[in-house]
Amino acid sequence: PEFCNLTHLVKVDLSKNQLTCLPGELGNLSSLQHLDLYNNKLTLLPVSFSQLRNLRWLDLKDNPLEPDLARAAGDCLDEKQCKQCASRVLQHMRLIQEEADRAREKRLLREKVIEHRAALTVKPHQCNRPSYESTLLMFERVVTSQSYNAQVEALAAQAAGEHPFYTAMKASSAAAGRKVVPESPRKPQHPFLHLLLRLLLLLLLGLAGAAAVCHLTDMRKEAMCAPV
């Protein structure tokens, strides 16, 4: 209603109008001091009623008020009671306002929790495509890098029975133009055997010389040359 925007109003008489409810913007009447709601069909008051901080006089007689509100309102048979009615009803409506605020905060918190859970559950088609493509590009760079290819070749050589260490040895040998031949261990020398061979050789030379003397000289007729 337009009259709720008339913030300069100080006194409002709505008695005997068969009203079943009041506008939710009633709290905008910040200057209101006197409110007569006698003989209507009101059961509740709007939550914004708690904002009528300047209200000093209130009459709620002959209304089917909700029990808690009826107890807060009491009677309004004289000026004093009507002032007390205004004070008690304002206090009652402030409590209702606080409960409404807490309920609204809980509802907002519950909505935020639901939104947070929904954000954590991301469907595949809702993925960020630029991020997805950048990840693929980074993976391709890793796969095509030299270090990655070297690791793959080393694993393949190892699987084929060719260890990378021996592959490197062969490559270096080919570059140098020579083969890697393992050096055979030296045989142990035996001085006694060498001495025996020398004595045998001297003996053979002596026999050969004696035979030559016996055949080539006149000593072949001698008895010592007979065996030769």
Order of alpha helices (4+ residues) and beta strands (2+ residues): beta-beta-beta-alpha-alpha-alpha-alpha-alpha-alpha
